[in-house]
Amino acid sequence: MDRIEKLKYVSTEQMFEGILVEVRDASVTIDIKGRLGQLIIPRRMIISEYDLKIGQEVGFLMSYPEVLEEAANTHYVEAITEHERRRLKNQQKKIKMREENE
């Protein structure tokens, strides 16, 4: 089955606007107007005839995310858990190294 068939509301896109607040070599950060948060995307996804600058306004179509299934995908849960475990372990190593250097 095609995954798009799991969506109940296939075409609900709306235009959103935002401001470029960070421009890096490989990514841009957009503050979405209306206090809707930030969107960080690869720079290659931006369509522009101009050089990118902080403060430029952008517009884009976006739909509301829809949960596809009730059950969590165990592959992703395990990957997220492992990533968090490694992050905490590295953080503890850094703290220990700082304490030893003091």
C-alpha positions, 0 to 999 in steps of 0.5 A, spaced: 500 500 500 502 506 498 503 510 504 499 516 502 493 512 502 494 512 509 492 520 510 485 522 511 486 529 509 491 529 503 490 536 500 490 541 506 496 545 504 496 553 506 501 558 505 505 560 511 510 566 511 517 566 515 523 570 516 530 568 514 534 568 521 540 564 520 543 562 513 549 557 513 553 554 508 548 548 508 542 550 511 537 556 513 533 557 519 526 560 518 522 563 523 515 562 521 510 568 522 505 567 527 509 564 533 509 557 529 516 556 531 522 555 526 524 550 520 531 548 519 532 546 512 537 544 507 539 550 503 538 547 497 531 547 498 530 554 498 528 557 491 531 564 490 533 568 484 537 572 490 543 571 494 540 569 501 540 574 507 538 574 514 531 578 514 529 576 507 521 574 507 519 567 505 513 564 503 511 556 502 506 551 502 505 546 508 500 542 510 499 539 518 502 533 520 498 527 520 499 521 525 499 515 520 498 509 525 497 509 532 503 504 534 510 507 534 515 505 529 520 500 533 526 502 529 525 509 530 524 508 537 530 504 538 534 509 534 532 515 538 533 512 544 540 510 542 542 517 540 539 520 546 544 514 550 550 516 546 549 524 547 548 523 555 554 518 555 558 524 551 556 529 556 558 525 562 565 524 559 565 532 558 563 533 565 568 528 567 574 531 563 572 538 565 572 536 573 579 532 572 582 538 569 580 543 574 
